[in-house]
Amino acid sequence: MNNSEAAVKRFPCPSCGAYLQFNPKAGKLKCAYCGWEDAIPQSAEEVQENSYEQYLKIDQTTLIDLSITALEVKCNDCGASITFEPPKVAGKCPFCASPIVAKPAKASPSLHPEGIVPFEVTDKQARESIQKWLSNRWFAPSALQSLAQPEKIQGVYLPFWTYDCYTVSYYKGDRGEHYYVTESYTETNANGETETKTRQVQHTRWWPASGRVDRTFDDILIPATTSVDRNRLDELEPWHLKESLRAYNSSYLAGFEAQRSQVSLPQGFESAKNVMAGTIHFDVCRHIGGDTQRVHSISTDYNAITFKHILLPVWMCAYRYQNKQYQVIVNARTAEVQGDRPYSVWKITAAVVSGIVFAGAMYLLFSGNWRYLPIPGLPEPESQPTSFVDESARLSEKPGF
């Protein structure tokens, strides 16, 4: 993709002159004022992979403008750089909810994105998902219900790396094979007598093992942002890249924001190695065989490494509660919700008190002591009421009764 293809022109509405924005529901550019729709030209090109080794040799890659009209601001609080298309403005930082006070400037050239997953979940659907998520959060402060309001949610494209790799791993370890030995033991029975019994005890014979395992990895997804917790992003998966990833077109940015990459390509590959290590270790254990395995060392060569820089869509709510920062994010393709939440001390206290009161009431009800509880408005009895049987017996003892 060259600069002229990436530097898409402004998107004025042919009908009324207002700016068009990408509409996830229609999958087109749409005017919010008159309803005019324009289809986004679909490229016949497939999303291309780039050579990692070539990038390292030349120590640079293609830097382009995400679009010729894009503006960029930097949050003074969290440091995130945010790119957006006019007429959209950056009011609050989508990552920390701080007001944006920096003056927007023309977006600096950024690493060439090969692909983009367009928004499919609308802001209304995202708010409904957040509302459902909030309804299942016990002891959440009532103030969090405002997160589902339109002004609280922002659509953002987050940067990611994907890596493909062919690995060759050499290992050394041990293969364990179980065998069982009959052993005798004594125990005291219920009558205090000592009894001798037998049992099968597992032992393991170990044999040295070494060898080689190969593995092909495809599209290992690594976040290129540090503004969102990595675990949260992992829990947002899957993204269904095979079906949803399209060649980059800046038209998809209209009406949304995009974040500049905060993780370099080599840093991302180190994270990808950690992901691959778990699979390679599993392959080694399976290759060793036996009943159990011990792995002493694994040495891996990484070959035919390729990468892509892509943008993935999320709806974000960033908020502050009692001087702490929280985030809620929605996968804008699947509507999966992940996020942080505070706990309401008052709700927890009320629940504990209610539980104690309920437990006390149940105790009184089933123990029968409820009959002697004082009733508001009535004098307390000086003594327990005499039963009918007791009163009849007393009267029968009177002379002449």
C-alpha positions as CSV (number, residue, x, y, z in Angstrom):
1,M,0.0,0.0,0.0
2,N,1.5,3.4,-1.0
3,N,1.0,6.8,0.6
4,S,-1.7,7.8,-1.9
5,E,-3.8,4.8,-1.1
6,A,-3.5,5.3,2.7
7,A,-4.0,9.1,2.6
8,V,-7.7,9.1,1.9
9,K,-9.3,12.4,1.3
10,R,-11.9,14.0,3.5
11,F,-15.4,12.5,3.5
12,P,-17.9,15.3,2.8
13,C,-21.5,14.3,2.3
14,P,-22.6,14.8,-1.3
15,S,-26.1,15.7,-0.2
16,C,-25.6,18.2,2.6
17,G,-21.9,18.9,2.9
18,A,-21.5,17.5,6.4
19,Y,-18.8,15.0,7.2
20,L,-19.5,11.3,6.7
21,Q,-18.7,8.8,9.5
22,F,-18.2,5.1,9.4
23,N,-21.5,3.4,10.5
24,P,-20.9,-0.1,12.0
25,K,-24.5,-1.2,11.4
26,A,-24.5,-0.3,7.8
27,G,-20.9,-1.1,7.2
28,K,-20.7,2.2,5.1
29,L,-19.8,5.8,5.5
30,K,-23.0,7.6,6.6
31,C,-24.1,11.2,7.2
32,A,-25.6,11.7,10.6
33,Y,-27.6,14.7,9.4
34,C,-29.3,13.6,6.1
35,G,-28.7,9.8,6.1
36,W,-26.7,9.7,2.9
37,E,-24.6,6.5,2.7
38,D,-21.4,5.8,0.7
39,A,-20.0,2.3,0.3
40,I,-16.3,1.9,1.2
41,P,-14.4,0.5,-1.8
42,Q,-13.2,-3.0,-0.9
43,S,-9.6,-3.8,-1.9
44,A,-8.9,-7.1,-3.7
45,E,-5.6,-7.2,-2.0
46,E,-5.0,-9.6,0.9
47,V,-3.5,-8.3,4.0
48,Q,0.3,-8.7,3.5
49,E,2.8,-10.1,5.9
50,N,6.2,-8.2,6.3
51,S,9.6,-9.8,6.8
52,Y,10.8,-9.3,10.4
53,E,14.4,-9.9,9.5
54,Q,14.3,-7.3,6.7
55,Y,12.8,-4.8,9.1
56,L,15.6,-5.4,11.6
57,K,18.3,-5.1,8.9
58,I,17.2,-1.7,7.6
59,D,16.1,-0.6,11.1
60,Q,13.0,1.1,9.7
61,T,9.7,0.4,8.1
62,T,7.2,2.4,6.1
63,L,5.9,5.4,8.0
64,I,2.8,7.0,6.6
65,D,0.0,9.3,7.6
66,L,-3.1,7.4,8.7
67,S,-4.9,10.0,6.6
68,I,-4.1,13.4,5.3
69,T,-6.8,15.0,7.5
70,A,-6.1,13.1,10.8
71,L,-5.3,15.1,13.9
72,E,-3.5,13.9,17.0
73,V,-3.5,14.8,20.7
74,K,-1.6,13.5,23.6
75,C,-3.1,12.9,27.0
76,N,-1.2,14.8,29.7
77,D,-2.2,12.3,32.4
78,C,-1.6,8.8,30.9
79,G,0.5,9.8,27.9
80,A,-1.6,8.0,25.3
81,S,-1.4,9.5,21.8
82,I,-4.9,9.6,20.2
83,T,-5.6,10.1,16.5
84,F,-9.0,11.2,15.1
85,E,-10.6,12.5,12.0
86,P,-12.4,15.9,11.9
87,P,-15.1,16.9,12.7
88,K,-14.7,14.5,15.6
89,V,-13.0,16.2,18.6
90,A,-11.0,14.7,21.5
91,G,-12.9,15.7,24.6
92,K,-11.8,13.1,27.1
93,C,-9.1,10.5,27.0
94,P,-10.7,7.1,26.3
95,F,-8.1,5.4,28.5
96,C,-8.1,7.5,31.7
97,A,-11.2,9.8,31.4
98,S,-9.0,12.9,31.8
99,P,-10.0,16.0,29.9
100,I,-7.9,16.6,26.8
101,V,-6.4,20.0,27.1
102,A,-3.6,19.7,24.5
103,K,-4.2,21.5,21.2
104,P,-4.7,19.0,18.3
105,A,-2.0,18.9,15.7
106,K,-1.5,17.2,12.4
107,A,-1.0,13.5,13.1
108,S,2.7,12.4,12.8
109,P,3.5,9.6,10.4
110,S,3.0,6.3,12.0
111,L,4.0,2.7,11.4
112,H,2.2,1.4,8.3
113,P,-0.9,-0.6,9.3
114,E,-1.5,-3.5,7.0
115,G,-5.0,-4.4,8.3
116,I,-8.0,-3.2,10.2
117,V,-11.1,-4.9,11.7
118,P,-14.0,-2.4,11.2
119,F,-16.5,-1.7,14.0
120,E,-19.5,-4.1,13.8
121,V,-21.1,-3.5,17.2
122,T,-22.9,-0.1,17.3
123,D,-22.6,2.3,20.3
124,K,-26.2,1.4,21.3
125,Q,-25.4,-2.4,21.3
126,A,-22.2,-1.6,23.3
127,R,-24.2,0.3,25.9
128,E,-26.6,-2.5,26.2
129,S,-23.8,-5.0,26.7
130,I,-22.3,-2.7,29.4
131,Q,-25.6,-2.4,31.1
132,K,-26.0,-6.2,31.2
133,W,-22.4,-6.5,32.5
134,L,-23.1,-3.9,35.2
135,S,-26.3,-5.7,36.3
136,N,-24.2,-8.8,37.2
137,R,-21.7,-6.9,39.2
138,W,-22.7,-7.4,42.9
139,F,-21.9,-4.5,45.3
140,A,-21.0,-2.1,42.4
141,P,-21.7,1.6,43.3
142,S,-25.0,2.9,41.8
143,A,-23.0,5.7,40.1
144,L,-21.6,3.1,37.7
145,Q,-25.0,2.9,35.9
146,S,-24.1,6.2,34.2
147,L,-21.4,4.3,32.2
148,A,-24.1,3.1,29.8
149,Q,-24.9,6.7,28.8
150,P,-24.0,7.8,25.3
151,E,-21.5,10.4,26.3
152,K,-19.5,8.0,28.4
153,I,-18.5,5.6,25.6
154,Q,-15.9,6.1,22.9
155,G,-15.0,4.1,19.9
156,V,-11.2,3.5,19.6
157,Y,-9.0,1.4,17.3
158,L,-6.2,-0.2,19.3
159,P,-2.9,-1.1,17.8
160,F,-1.7,-4.8,17.7
161,W,1.1,-6.8,16.2
162,T,0.6,-10.3,14.7
163,Y,3.5,-12.7,14.2
164,D,4.0,-15.8,12.1
165,C,6.9,-18.0,12.8
166,Y,8.4,-21.5,12.2
167,T,10.3,-22.8,15.2
168,V,12.8,-25.6,15.6
169,S,13.4,-26.5,19.3
170,Y,16.0,-28.9,20.7
171,Y,15.4,-30.2,24.2
172,K,16.9,-32.4,27.0
173,G,14.9,-34.0,29.7
174,D,13.7,-37.2,31.3
175,R,10.9,-39.6,30.5
176,G,9.2,-41.1,33.5
177,E,7.4,-44.5,33.5
178,H,5.3,-45.5,36.5
179,Y,5.4,-49.0,38.1
180,Y,3.7,-50.2,41.3
181,V,5.0,-52.1,44.3
182,T,2.9,-54.0,46.9
183,E,3.7,-52.7,50.4
184,S,2.5,-53.9,53.8
185,Y,1.3,-51.5,56.5
186,T,-0.5,-51.7,59.9
187,E,-3.4,-49.7,61.2
188,T,-5.7,-49.9,64.3
189,N,-9.3,-50.8,63.7
190,A,-12.4,-49.6,65.5
191,N,-11.9,-52.3,68.2
192,G,-8.4,-51.1,69.0
193,E,-6.8,-54.1,67.3
194,T,-3.8,-53.8,65.1
195,E,-4.3,-55.1,61.5
196,T,-1.8,-55.7,58.7
197,K,-2.9,-54.7,55.2
198,T,-1.3,-54.2,51.8
199,R,-1.5,-51.5,49.2
200,Q,-0.1,-50.6,45.8
201,V,2.4,-47.8,45.8
202,Q,3.4,-45.9,42.7
203,H,7.1,-45.4,41.8
204,T,8.7,-43.9,38.7
205,R,11.7,-45.0,36.6
206,W,13.4,-42.1,34.8
207,W,15.2,-42.4,31.4
208,P,17.1,-39.6,29.7
209,A,15.4,-38.1,26.7
210,S,16.4,-35.6,24.0
211,G,15.2,-34.6,20.6
212,R,13.7,-31.9,18.3
213,V,10.2,-30.6,17.8
214,D,9.0,-28.3,15.0
215,R,6.0,-26.0,15.1
216,T,4.4,-23.4,12.8
217,F,2.7,-20.4,14.5
218,D,0.2,-18.2,12.7
219,D,-1.1,-14.8,13.8
220,I,0.1,-14.7,17.3
221,L,-1.7,-11.5,18.5
222,I,0.3,-9.1,20.7
223,P,-1.2,-5.8,21.9
224,A,0.9,-2.8,20.9
225,T,-0.7,-0.6,23.6
226,T,0.2,-0.3,27.3
227,S,-2.8,1.9,28.1
228,V,-5.1,-1.1,28.6
229,D,-4.3,-4.1,30.8
230,R,-2.9,-7.0,28.8
231,N,-5.1,-9.6,30.6
232,R,-8.2,-7.6,29.8
233,L,-7.3,-7.6,26.1
234,D,-6.6,-11.3,26.1
235,E,-10.0,-11.9,27.7
236,L,-11.6,-9.9,24.8
237,E,-10.6,-12.6,22.3
238,P,-11.5,-14.0,19.9
239,W,-11.3,-11.4,17.1
240,H,-11.9,-13.9,14.2
241,L,-9.1,-12.3,12.2
242,K,-9.4,-14.8,9.3
243,E,-13.0,-13.6,8.6
244,S,-12.9,-10.0,9.8
245,L,-9.5,-8.5,8.9
246,R,-9.5,-6.2,5.9
247,A,-6.8,-4.2,4.1
248,Y,-6.3,-0.9,5.8
249,N,-8.5,1.9,4.6
250,S,-8.6,5.2,6.5
251,S,-12.3,5.5,5.7
252,Y,-13.0,3.1,8.6
253,L,-11.5,5.7,11.0
254,A,-14.2,8.3,10.3
255,G,-16.0,9.0,13.5
256,F,-13.6,7.0,15.7
257,E,-10.2,7.4,17.3
258,A,-7.1,5.4,16.9
259,Q,-4.1,5.0,19.3
260,R,-0.5,5.2,18.3
261,S,1.6,2.1,18.9
262,Q,3.3,2.1,22.3
263,V,5.1,-1.3,21.9
264,S,7.9,-1.6,19.4
265,L,8.1,-4.5,16.9
266,P,11.0,-6.2,18.7
267,Q,9.4,-5.7,22.1
268,G,6.2,-7.3,20.7
269,F,8.2,-10.3,19.3
270,E,9.6,-10.9,22.8
271,S,6.1,-11.2,24.1
272,A,5.2,-13.5,21.2
273,K,8.1,-15.7,22.3
274,N,6.6,-16.1,25.7
275,V,3.3,-17.1,24.1
276,M,5.1,-19.6,21.9
277,A,7.0,-21.0,24.8
278,G,4.0,-22.6,26.4
279,T,3.0,-24.4,23.2
280,I,6.6,-25.5,22.6
281,H,6.9,-26.9,26.1
282,F,3.7,-28.9,25.6
283,D,5.1,-30.3,22.3
284,V,8.3,-31.3,24.0
285,C,6.4,-33.2,26.8
286,R,4.3,-35.0,24.2
287,H,7.5,-35.9,22.2
288,I,9.2,-37.2,25.3
289,G,6.3,-39.5,26.0
290,G,6.0,-41.8,29.0
291,D,3.7,-41.3,32.0
292,T,5.4,-38.1,33.1
293,Q,8.2,-35.9,32.0
294,R,10.9,-33.6,33.2
295,V,12.2,-30.9,30.9
296,H,15.7,-29.6,31.7
297,S,16.4,-27.3,28.7
298,I,14.8,-26.1,25.5
299,S,16.7,-24.2,22.8
300,T,14.6,-22.7,20.1
301,D,15.5,-21.2,16.7
302,Y,12.9,-18.8,15.2
303,N,12.7,-18.9,11.4
304,A,10.7,-17.3,8.6
305,I,9.3,-14.6,10.9
306,T,6.7,-12.3,9.5
307,F,4.5,-9.6,11.0
308,K,1.6,-7.3,10.5
309,H,0.6,-4.1,12.2
310,I,-3.2,-4.0,12.6
311,L,-5.9,-2.0,14.3
312,L,-8.7,-3.6,16.3
313,P,-12.0,-1.9,17.4
314,V,-13.2,-1.4,21.0
315,W,-15.7,0.7,22.7
316,M,-14.2,2.1,25.9
317,C,-15.5,3.6,29.1
318,A,-12.9,5.1,31.4
319,Y,-14.0,6.6,34.7
320,R,-12.7,7.6,38.1
321,Y,-14.3,6.6,41.4
322,Q,-13.0,7.8,44.7
323,N,-9.7,9.0,43.1
324,K,-9.1,5.7,41.4
325,Q,-9.1,5.0,37.7
326,Y,-11.1,2.2,36.1
327,Q,-11.8,1.0,32.5
328,V,-14.5,-1.0,30.8
329,I,-13.9,-2.2,27.3
330,V,-16.2,-3.9,24.7
331,N,-15.0,-6.0,21.8
332,A,-16.6,-4.0,18.9
333,R,-17.0,-7.2,16.9
334,T,-18.4,-9.7,19.4
335,A,-19.7,-7.4,22.1
336,E,-17.7,-9.2,24.8
337,V,-17.3,-6.9,27.9
338,Q,-14.3,-6.9,30.2
339,G,-13.4,-4.3,32.8
340,D,-12.6,-3.1,36.3
341,R,-15.1,-2.2,38.9
342,P,-15.0,-0.7,42.4
343,Y,-17.0,-2.1,45.4
344,S,-19.5,-0.1,47.3
345,V,-18.7,-0.2,51.0
346,W,-22.2,0.8,51.9
347,K,-23.8,-2.0,49.8
348,I,-21.4,-4.6,51.3
349,T,-22.2,-3.3,54.9
350,A,-25.9,-3.3,54.2
351,A,-25.7,-6.9,52.9
352,V,-23.8,-8.1,55.9
353,V,-26.2,-6.4,58.3
354,S,-29.2,-7.9,56.4
355,G,-27.6,-11.3,56.5
356,I,-27.1,-11.1,60.3
357,V,-30.7,-9.9,60.8
358,F,-32.1,-12.7,58.6
359,A,-30.0,-15.3,60.4
360,G,-31.2,-14.1,63.7
361,A,-34.8,-14.1,62.6
362,M,-34.5,-17.7,61.3
363,Y,-33.0,-18.8,64.6
364,L,-35.8,-17.3,66.6
365,L,-38.4,-18.7,64.3
366,F,-37.2,-22.3,64.4
367,S,-36.2,-22.3,68.1
368,G,-39.6,-21.1,69.2
369,N,-38.3,-18.0,71.1
370,W,-40.2,-15.7,68.8
371,R,-43.3,-16.1,71.1
372,Y,-41.5,-14.2,73.9
373,L,-40.3,-11.3,71.7
374,P,-41.8,-7.9,72.9
375,I,-44.5,-6.5,70.6
376,P,-44.3,-2.7,70.1
377,G,-47.4,-1.0,71.6
378,L,-48.2,-3.8,74.0
379,P,-47.0,-4.2,77.7
380,E,-44.6,-7.1,78.2
381,P,-46.1,-10.0,80.2
382,E,-44.8,-10.2,83.8
383,S,-44.6,-14.0,83.5
384,Q,-45.2,-16.8,81.0
385,P,-49.0,-17.5,80.4
386,T,-50.3,-20.5,82.3
387,S,-51.4,-23.3,80.0
388,F,-55.0,-24.5,80.0
389,V,-54.0,-27.9,81.5
390,D,-52.1,-26.2,84.3
391,E,-55.1,-24.0,85.2
392,S,-57.5,-26.9,85.2
393,A,-55.3,-28.9,87.6
394,R,-55.1,-25.9,89.9
395,L,-58.9,-25.5,90.1
396,S,-59.5,-29.2,90.6
397,E,-57.5,-28.9,93.9
398,K,-59.9,-26.4,95.3
399,P,-62.5,-27.7,97.9
400,G,-65.9,-28.3,96.4
401,F,-64.7,-28.1,92.8
